[in-house]
Amino acid sequence: MLRIMTGNAGTTYSSAGVDIESGDRASRILYDAAKATWANREGRFGSVVSPFDDFSGFRAVDVSGLPSGSMMCLGFDGVGTKVELGERTGRYDTLAFDLFAMVCDDAIVRGGEPVVVGSILDVNTLSGDQVDCVQQMADGYVRAAKAAGVAVINGELAELGARVSGYGDFNFNWGAGLVWFARKDRLFSGFEIKAGDHLVGIEEKGFRSNGLSLVRKVFSDAHGNDWHSKRLGNSTLGELALEPSIIYSKAACELYGGFDQEPRCDVHGICHVTGGGLPGKLGRVLKPSGLGAVVDNPMQPPEIMLHCQELGGVDDREAYRTWNMGQGLVIITPDPDSVRSILDEFGMTSQTIGRVVDDRGITITSRGAMSSGERLRFDQV
């Protein structure tokens, strides 16, 4: 009998660019990392229940006995183009802090408490060395989840070949979804904010996951494609730009009580300083009340931001509209001393940076590199 063969004899999934064994190893690494985070919710609301202890076992979150007025919401975000800094430096163990900060710190803006995270990691391909990169990411996963006080309930890993590209051989995109809970009577609507409230800024030492397209343009224009290897002080530009985001959600929930704890001080609102910078994000939080703010004592921007400004001729107005310029979170409160005292317990550096005023618009006394001391006025949209 004559057998007619179609296609290429011996064609395998591996020859198409997908390494099944390496993919399984990487998936197991992420599963083990996720399982290690379940202790973060143990004995608390939102504890993880796993009836079957196996790799593909069913996991759920215990939300039995919710009180009246309980609210649940979802949030989604990702590391964004900051993944390129991991690719450039060969360091992947801090990127989970950026991933968790983007979703968890958005939840506290509304007065919620982050509870569980699920993630999606798309990579171009996996081999032995690249699985080691995933191990670095998983190590950061566990540390970041502990800092945020959340459990990772699941994660997906996919090899997408040429659909994912970037710098070097190992390229990826990393996104996450967050489930957060809140009490209706604790939600921040914006109307709680009053003229005379104080603004407490909490230090951020890097760019977080925002404005990095401008950073890359400035540094690549000045130094070429290998800009990440250029030194600034004792570090390289790549290492300084990779500085992991500080996760504020655990400390913030301690202030206003999160979902089911007693509040420790009076908080009227929270501003997470990401895309749009301090004037954009603060203006959004203040919009419902029709109030504005005077920021006359802002935090000192990190050295890497000031250097980027000087190198690229980025004026202070543009810098404050693009980056956090030293304060990644702002707590709006009538009691700044109590807020700062609690933040001290979490090892967070803070200061009173300004106040809420009965005048629409945001005025910032700049600490930027180009016109320090100048008062910058931003209209609210």
Backbone torsions as a table, in degrees:
resi	resn	phi	psi	omega
1	MET	NA	132.6	177.9
2	LEU	-88.9	123.8	176.9
3	ARG	-100.2	127.5	178.5
4	ILE	-97.5	118.5	-179.1
5	MET	-96.0	136.6	174.9
6	THR	-113.8	150.9	-179.8
7	GLY	76.6	-171.1	-178.8
8	ASN	-93.2	123.9	178.2
9	ALA	-61.6	136.3	177.0
10	GLY	83.2	7.5	178.4
11	THR	-65.7	130.3	-178.4
12	THR	-125.5	166.7	175.6
13	TYR	-60.2	-36.7	179.8
14	SER	-62.8	-39.8	179.8
15	SER	-67.9	-18.6	176.2
16	ALA	-88.2	1.9	174.3
17	GLY	104.1	6.3	-179.3
18	VAL	-116.1	118.7	179.5
19	ASP	-95.2	101.4	-173.5
20	ILE	-62.6	-44.3	-177.0
21	GLU	-64.8	-43.2	178.0
22	SER	-66.2	-37.2	177.3
23	GLY	-62.7	-40.8	178.1
24	ASP	-64.5	-42.1	178.2
25	ARG	-60.9	-45.6	-179.1
26	ALA	-64.5	-39.8	178.8
27	SER	-63.9	-39.5	179.1
28	ARG	-65.9	-38.3	177.9
29	ILE	-59.8	-45.6	-179.2
30	LEU	-69.3	-36.4	177.3
31	TYR	-63.1	-45.9	179.9
32	ASP	-62.8	-36.8	177.7
33	ALA	-65.7	-43.0	178.7
34	ALA	-61.1	-44.5	-178.5
35	LYS	-61.2	-34.1	179.8
36	ALA	-67.4	-17.4	-178.9
37	THR	-88.8	-10.5	-174.6
38	TRP	-64.4	-26.0	178.8
39	ALA	-65.1	-19.2	-179.7
40	ASN	-64.2	-22.8	180.0
41	ARG	-111.9	2.8	-176.3
42	GLU	-60.8	129.7	-179.7
43	GLY	77.9	4.9	-179.4
44	ARG	-122.4	170.2	173.2
45	PHE	-58.7	136.1	178.8
46	GLY	85.7	22.9	177.4
47	SER	-67.1	149.0	-176.7
48	VAL	-87.1	130.7	178.8
49	VAL	-110.4	127.4	180.0
50	SER	-128.9	91.6	-177.5
51	PRO	-63.5	-27.7	-176.3
52	PHE	-124.2	116.8	-176.4
53	ASP	-88.7	77.5	175.6
54	ASP	-145.4	169.5	-172.2
55	PHE	-56.3	-41.7	-177.7
56	SER	-104.0	20.6	-174.7
57	GLY	-64.7	157.1	178.6
58	PHE	-74.5	129.1	174.5
59	ARG	-122.4	142.9	179.6
60	ALA	-144.3	169.6	180.0
61	VAL	-112.4	129.9	-178.5
62	ASP	-78.7	109.8	178.3
63	VAL	-123.1	27.6	-179.6
64	SER	-67.3	147.4	175.6
65	GLY	72.1	33.3	178.8
66	LEU	-66.2	136.7	178.3
67	PRO	-74.7	161.4	176.8
68	SER	-59.0	139.9	-179.7
69	GLY	90.3	5.1	177.8
70	SER	-73.0	139.1	-178.7
71	MET	-125.1	143.7	174.8
72	MET	-125.2	142.3	178.8
73	CYS	-144.4	162.0	178.1
74	LEU	-116.2	147.5	174.3
75	GLY	-138.1	147.8	-177.8
76	PHE	-136.0	140.7	176.2
77	ASP	-167.4	-175.1	-179.3
78	GLY	-155.8	176.2	179.1
79	VAL	-70.2	-26.6	179.3
80	GLY	70.3	-149.5	-174.5
81	THR	-74.1	-2.0	176.0
82	LYS	-66.3	-17.3	177.3
83	VAL	-58.9	-28.9	-179.8
84	GLU	-62.4	-30.7	179.0
85	LEU	-68.3	-34.0	172.8
86	GLY	-65.3	-43.1	179.0
87	GLU	-62.5	-38.5	-178.1
88	ARG	-73.0	-38.8	-175.6
89	THR	-92.3	-14.8	-175.9
90	GLY	72.3	18.8	179.5
91	ARG	-118.7	123.9	-173.5
92	TYR	-122.7	0.7	-171.0
93	ASP	-83.2	-2.7	178.8
94	THR	-108.8	-11.1	-172.0
95	LEU	-65.9	-24.4	177.2
96	ALA	-64.4	-28.8	177.0
97	PHE	-64.4	-38.1	176.4
98	ASP	-69.0	-40.6	179.0
99	LEU	-61.4	-49.5	-177.5
100	PHE	-70.6	-37.7	-179.8
101	ALA	-61.2	-39.4	-176.0
102	MET	-65.7	-36.1	-179.3
103	VAL	-91.0	-42.0	-175.3
104	CYS	-70.8	-41.0	-177.6
105	ASP	-76.5	-16.3	170.4
106	ASP	-74.2	-31.8	-178.8
107	ALA	-66.5	-36.1	-176.6
108	ILE	-73.2	-17.2	176.3
109	VAL	-60.4	-29.9	179.5
110	ARG	-99.4	2.6	179.5
111	GLY	87.6	18.0	179.4
112	GLY	-89.4	171.8	173.3
113	GLU	-120.0	118.6	176.2
114	PRO	-62.9	137.1	-176.1
115	VAL	-122.9	-59.7	-177.4
116	VAL	-132.3	147.2	-178.5
117	VAL	-123.3	141.9	167.6
118	GLY	-125.4	148.2	-174.9
119	SER	-132.2	162.0	174.5
120	ILE	-131.6	121.0	-179.7
121	LEU	-115.2	110.9	177.3
122	ASP	-102.5	123.6	179.9
123	VAL	-119.5	159.6	176.9
124	ASN	-74.0	-47.3	178.5
125	THR	-161.6	164.1	180.0
126	LEU	-128.8	133.2	170.9
127	SER	-137.4	-172.2	-177.7
128	GLY	-55.4	-51.9	-178.5
129	ASP	-64.7	-36.4	-177.6
130	GLN	-73.0	-29.0	172.8
131	VAL	-63.7	-33.9	175.6
132	ASP	-63.0	-34.0	175.6
133	CYS	-64.6	-41.5	177.6
134	VAL	-62.4	-37.0	177.4
135	GLN	-61.5	-41.0	175.4
136	GLN	-59.9	-45.3	-179.6
137	MET	-61.2	-40.4	-179.8
138	ALA	-66.6	-38.0	177.4
139	ASP	-61.0	-41.8	176.7
140	GLY	-68.0	-34.2	176.5
141	TYR	-51.6	-49.6	-177.3
142	VAL	-65.9	-44.6	-178.3
143	ARG	-67.2	-40.6	-179.5
144	ALA	-67.2	-40.0	178.5
145	ALA	-62.7	-38.7	178.0
146	LYS	-66.2	-40.8	178.5
147	ALA	-62.9	-33.4	-179.3
148	ALA	-89.1	-15.5	-178.3
149	GLY	73.4	30.8	-177.2
150	VAL	-119.5	163.6	173.7
151	ALA	-108.0	143.3	173.6
152	VAL	-95.1	113.5	-172.7
153	ILE	-91.9	-23.8	175.7
154	ASN	-166.1	168.3	177.2
155	GLY	-158.3	150.9	178.9
156	GLU	-119.3	142.6	178.2
157	LEU	-129.7	129.2	-178.9
158	ALA	-137.9	137.3	172.5
159	GLU	-94.2	119.3	-173.9
160	LEU	-116.9	9.0	175.8
161	GLY	58.1	-134.8	-174.8
162	ALA	-67.9	-9.6	177.2
163	ARG	-67.0	-19.3	177.8
164	VAL	-119.5	126.0	-179.3
165	SER	-141.0	173.9	-179.5
166	GLY	168.2	-147.3	-178.0
167	TYR	-90.3	133.0	177.5
168	GLY	79.0	-163.0	-172.9
169	ASP	-92.5	-27.8	-177.0
170	PHE	-107.3	108.4	-176.1
171	ASN	-120.2	147.0	-175.3
172	PHE	-161.0	162.6	168.3
173	ASN	-126.8	142.7	-175.2
174	TRP	-134.9	116.8	178.9
175	GLY	-125.7	165.9	-177.6
176	ALA	-147.6	154.7	169.9
177	GLY	-118.2	143.3	-178.7
178	LEU	-123.8	137.0	168.8
179	VAL	-103.3	124.1	176.5
180	TRP	-128.6	153.0	-178.1
181	PHE	-121.3	153.0	178.8
182	ALA	-151.0	161.3	171.6
183	ARG	-97.1	132.9	-174.7
184	LYS	-55.0	-38.0	-177.3
185	ASP	-79.2	-0.7	177.1
186	ARG	-111.7	-1.9	-179.7
187	LEU	-63.9	141.9	175.2
188	PHE	-90.0	116.5	-179.5
189	SER	-99.8	-16.9	-173.6
190	GLY	102.1	-25.2	-178.6
191	PHE	-78.0	-12.4	178.0
192	GLU	-73.6	-19.9	-174.9
193	ILE	-73.4	136.3	-178.1
194	LYS	-124.8	150.1	173.0
195	ALA	-58.6	135.8	-177.2
196	GLY	99.7	-15.9	174.9
197	ASP	-59.9	149.6	179.9
198	HIS	-94.2	153.3	176.2
199	LEU	-109.5	115.5	177.6
200	VAL	-102.9	114.8	178.1
201	GLY	-90.3	140.8	176.6
202	ILE	-111.4	132.5	-172.9
203	GLU	-60.2	139.3	167.1
204	GLU	-124.7	132.6	-173.3
205	LYS	-95.2	-4.9	-177.8
206	GLY	-145.1	-162.5	-174.7
207	PHE	-82.8	-7.8	-165.9
208	ARG	57.2	-141.7	-179.9
209	SER	-112.3	38.6	-173.9
210	ASN	-134.8	143.9	175.4
211	GLY	75.0	14.9	-175.2
212	LEU	-77.2	-18.8	174.5
213	SER	-64.4	-38.7	176.3
214	LEU	-68.1	-40.2	178.2
215	VAL	-58.9	-48.6	-178.3
216	ARG	-63.5	-38.3	180.0
217	LYS	-64.6	-47.4	-178.7
218	VAL	-60.7	-48.6	-175.1
219	PHE	-72.2	-37.2	179.5
220	SER	-71.6	-35.8	176.1
221	ASP	-63.0	-36.4	-176.5
222	ALA	-83.2	-36.0	-170.0
223	HIS	-122.9	-4.5	-178.3
224	GLY	87.2	-172.3	-172.0
225	ASN	-65.2	-26.5	-179.0
226	ASP	-96.9	34.3	-176.6
227	TRP	-58.4	-29.0	-175.3
228	HIS	-64.4	-19.0	-178.2
229	SER	-89.8	-8.4	178.7
230	LYS	-69.7	142.4	-174.6
231	ARG	-94.7	145.9	170.6
232	LEU	-135.6	105.9	-174.2
233	GLY	67.7	-129.9	-176.5
234	ASN	-92.2	3.2	-176.6
235	SER	-128.8	169.3	173.2
236	THR	-92.2	161.9	177.4
237	LEU	-61.4	-35.7	178.4
238	GLY	-63.1	-44.2	179.8
239	GLU	-65.2	-40.5	-178.9
240	LEU	-69.2	-39.4	179.1
241	ALA	-70.6	-24.6	179.9
242	LEU	-79.5	-9.5	-178.3
243	GLU	-38.2	121.4	-174.5
244	PRO	-68.2	147.4	176.7
245	SER	-64.1	139.4	171.1
246	ILE	-77.0	134.5	177.6
247	ILE	-95.5	118.6	-173.3
248	TYR	-98.7	-11.7	-166.3
249	SER	-62.3	-39.0	-177.6
250	LYS	-64.4	-43.5	178.2
251	ALA	-67.2	-40.4	-179.1
252	ALA	-63.9	-42.0	177.9
253	CYS	-62.1	-32.3	175.9
254	GLU	-63.8	-33.5	-179.2
255	LEU	-67.9	-53.7	-173.2
256	TYR	-102.4	2.7	173.9
257	GLY	96.1	-6.0	-179.1
258	GLY	55.9	-136.0	-177.4
259	PHE	-85.5	-44.7	-169.7
260	ASP	-135.7	16.0	176.0
261	GLN	-103.7	163.5	177.6
262	GLU	-77.7	132.9	175.8
263	PRO	-60.6	143.9	178.9
264	ARG	-103.2	-12.7	176.3
265	CYS	-160.0	175.0	-174.9
266	ASP	-93.0	114.3	177.9
267	VAL	-118.1	129.7	-179.0
268	HIS	-102.0	-16.7	-179.6
269	GLY	-179.7	161.8	179.5
270	ILE	-137.6	137.8	179.7
271	CYS	-120.8	119.4	176.6
272	HIS	-95.3	114.4	-171.7
273	VAL	-87.4	96.1	177.9
274	THR	-123.1	-135.1	-179.0
275	GLY	-57.8	131.5	-174.8
276	GLY	101.7	-12.2	174.5
277	GLY	67.1	-169.9	-177.1
278	LEU	-62.6	-46.4	-179.2
279	PRO	-65.8	-37.4	-178.4
280	GLY	-69.6	-47.9	-177.0
281	LYS	-74.5	-39.5	178.0
282	LEU	-66.7	-38.8	177.6
283	GLY	-61.8	-37.0	179.2
284	ARG	-66.3	-41.6	-179.5
285	VAL	-67.0	-34.9	-176.6
286	LEU	-84.7	-13.9	-173.8
287	LYS	-55.3	-46.1	-178.6
288	PRO	-59.1	-34.2	-177.3
289	SER	-82.3	-14.2	-177.3
290	GLY	72.9	15.8	-177.9
291	LEU	-101.1	170.3	177.2
292	GLY	-128.6	-166.9	-176.8
293	ALA	-148.4	149.1	170.6
294	VAL	-115.8	117.5	178.2
295	VAL	-107.8	93.1	-175.0
296	ASP	-104.2	0.7	178.9
297	ASN	-142.0	57.0	-176.2
298	PRO	-68.1	161.4	176.4
299	MET	-64.5	156.1	175.6
300	GLN	-74.4	127.2	178.2
301	PRO	-65.6	150.9	176.0
302	PRO	-61.3	153.1	-178.6
303	GLU	-56.8	-38.2	-177.6
304	ILE	-63.5	-34.3	178.0
305	MET	-68.7	-45.5	180.0
306	LEU	-63.3	-39.9	177.8
307	HIS	-63.3	-42.9	179.5
308	CYS	-63.1	-40.4	176.1
309	GLN	-58.0	-51.4	-176.6
310	GLU	-63.5	-44.0	-177.0
311	LEU	-65.7	-37.8	-176.2
312	GLY	-101.1	1.3	-177.2
313	GLY	63.0	35.5	-179.9
314	VAL	-82.7	115.6	-176.5
315	ASP	-71.9	163.1	-173.5
316	ASP	-62.8	-36.8	179.6
317	ARG	-61.2	-45.4	178.9
318	GLU	-65.3	-38.9	-179.9
319	ALA	-63.1	-43.8	-179.4
320	TYR	-71.3	-21.9	177.0
321	ARG	-85.7	-13.1	-174.1
322	THR	-109.8	-42.7	-174.2
323	TRP	-115.6	170.1	180.0
324	ASN	-76.9	-19.8	177.7
325	MET	52.9	37.6	170.0
326	GLY	107.6	-16.2	177.4
327	GLN	-124.9	111.1	-177.4
328	GLY	-85.9	-19.0	179.4
329	LEU	-145.4	144.9	176.8
330	VAL	-127.4	126.4	177.0
331	ILE	-99.9	126.7	178.7
332	ILE	-99.9	119.2	-169.4
333	THR	-154.6	149.4	171.6
334	PRO	-83.1	-5.6	-173.3
335	ASP	-130.4	72.0	-174.7
336	PRO	-65.3	-31.2	-178.2
337	ASP	-64.6	-43.5	178.3
338	SER	-64.7	-41.8	178.7
339	VAL	-59.6	-47.8	-176.9
340	ARG	-67.5	-33.3	178.4
341	SER	-63.9	-42.3	179.0
342	ILE	-69.4	-39.3	178.0
343	LEU	-62.1	-34.4	176.3
344	ASP	-58.7	-35.9	179.8
345	GLU	-62.6	-26.7	179.8
346	PHE	-95.4	6.6	178.8
347	GLY	71.6	24.2	-178.4
348	MET	-99.7	134.0	178.2
349	THR	-84.0	128.0	-177.8
350	SER	-143.1	163.7	172.8
351	GLN	-158.8	157.1	175.0
352	THR	-75.9	116.9	-173.5
353	ILE	-101.2	-12.8	-178.7
354	GLY	173.0	-158.7	-175.5
355	ARG	-150.6	161.0	175.1
356	VAL	-86.4	136.6	-177.2
357	VAL	-127.4	158.0	179.9
358	ASP	-86.5	60.2	-176.9
359	ASP	-161.4	113.5	-177.0
360	ARG	-61.5	144.1	-178.0
361	GLY	117.4	156.2	179.9
362	ILE	-117.6	122.5	176.5
363	THR	-113.5	126.2	-177.6
364	ILE	-123.1	127.1	171.4
365	THR	-82.4	108.9	-168.1
366	SER	-65.5	143.0	166.5
367	ARG	-119.7	23.9	179.7
368	GLY	-75.0	177.7	-174.1
369	ALA	-80.6	-21.3	-169.6
370	MET	-98.4	-31.0	-177.4
371	SER	-149.3	54.7	-178.6
372	SER	-58.9	134.4	-178.8
373	GLY	94.9	-15.5	179.5
374	GLU	-75.0	142.1	177.5
375	ARG	-88.4	117.8	-178.7
376	LEU	-102.1	128.9	-179.4
377	ARG	-107.5	127.7	178.3
378	PHE	-120.9	127.7	176.6
379	ASP	-78.7	143.6	176.3
380	GLN	-84.8	137.1	179.7
381	VAL	-83.3	NA	NA
